[in-house]
């Protein structure tokens, strides 16, 4: 049985060698047979795990798109009551979003870049963090984050 398996493997190798003339090129032309792509349309210039950049990130979740971790920084922040509001920015993703921490149910956060806006809110009791979807921006200074607390108190970054 071992001998039959070895012979079978050698036949497959010989057929591959014959069909490619032993040089990795197919008989019909000069170009090697292409291998299937495994990138699924991702930008090869982006770091591993990052799924968008620039306008492709607009309206998408920063965590899902891989724009977090060491790729993000807090560009601006403010404290309103006990809630911290931040503009989060990823140069790699060329996008910004707003995040609130220490928040309470009913608190809302909005990030604005020009006329583009994204909003999020604390909807469940016990949650204290919320963040918006991303907005495309080249410079973090172009984004503003504002929070409106359930108590009616408001405040913004910058």
N, C-alpha and C positions, 0 to 999 in steps of 0.2 A: 504494500500500500504506500509505503514511503517512497519507493522507487517510482511508482506511477505519479505521485504528486510532484516529484522532482522533474520527471520528464515533461509533465504538463506545464510546469513553470518555465522550463527551458524553451518549449514550443512558443509560449506567449512572448518571451523575451526575443526569440529569433524573429517572430512575426513583426514585432515592433521595430526591430533593427532593420529588417527588410523594407518595411513600409516607409521608413524615414531615411533610407539609404545610409543609416548609421551616423547621420550628422545632425539630427534633430529637426531636419526640414522635411516637409511633406513632398511627395513626388510631383505634385501639380505645380509647385512654384518655389520661389526662393525663400519665402518667409517660414519661420518655424510655426508649427501648429500652436495657436494661442491657447493659454490656459484660462480656465474660467475665472472671472473676477470675483473676489470675495469682499470688495469694499462696499457693495450695496449702495453706491452713489455718494458715499461720504467724501468730503474734501480731504485728500491725502496730506495736506499741509496742516491740518488741525491735530492737536495732541490726541492721544488715545482716549476714547470715551466722550470726546466733545462731538456733538452731532449737528451743530449749526454755527454760523458766524454771520454777522451783519444782518441784512434784512430777513434772512432765513430764520433768525431767532425771534423776530417780532411776534408777540402774542403767544409765545411758548413758555413752558415751565422751565426755570433755570436748572432745577435739580434733574429733571428728566433729560434735558439736553446736555448735561455734563458741564455746565458753566459755573460750577461751585468749587469748593475746596481751595487749593492754592491758586486757582484761576480768578478768584474774586477778592475784592477789597471793599471796605466801607469808604465811600467817597465823601460823604457828608452825613451828619447826624444831628439830631435835636432830641431834647427830652421834654415831654408834655405830661404833666402830672407824674405818674410813675411809669409811663410808657416811653420807650425809646423808639424813635423813628429814624430809619437809615435809608440812604441811597446806596444800593449795592451795585458794583460795576465790574464787569469782566472785559478787559481789553481784548482777550482772545476771542470772545464771542461778540465783541463790539455792541454790548447791550447793557442796559441798566434796569433795575427793578427796585421796588421799595419793600422794606420789611419792618414790621413792628414786633417788639418783644416787651414782656412785662405788661401785656395788654389784657383786656377783659372782654367778655362777651359783649358784642355790639360795637366795639371799636372798629373803625374803618381806616384803611390806608390807601393813598392814591399816589402813583408816580406819574409825572408829567414831563414830556419833552416836546416843546413847541405846542402843537395842537393834539398830539398823541397822548392818550391816557390809558392807564390800566389800574384797576382797583381790586381790593380784597378786603375781607372782614373776618373778625373772630365770630364764628357762628355758634360754636358749642361751648357750653359752660365747662370750665376747666382748661380750655385751650388758652394759651397766652402768646402764641406766635402766629403771625400771618405774613404772607408775602405775595406780591403781585406777579403777574406774568411779565415777561421782558418787553422792553421797548428798544429799538435800534438807536444807538447813539455812538458817535465817534469820540466824544469828549464827556467824561463823567460830570463835568461842571455844567453841562446843558440840562441835566436832570434835577428835578425837585421832587421831594417826597413830603406829603402832608398827611397828618393823622387827624381824625375827628373822633374823639372819645365818646362813649355812650352817654357821658354826662353833659356833652355839648361843647366841652373845651376843645380848641383847635390849635394846631401848630405845624410849622413846616421847617424843612432844612433850608440852609442858605439864606 
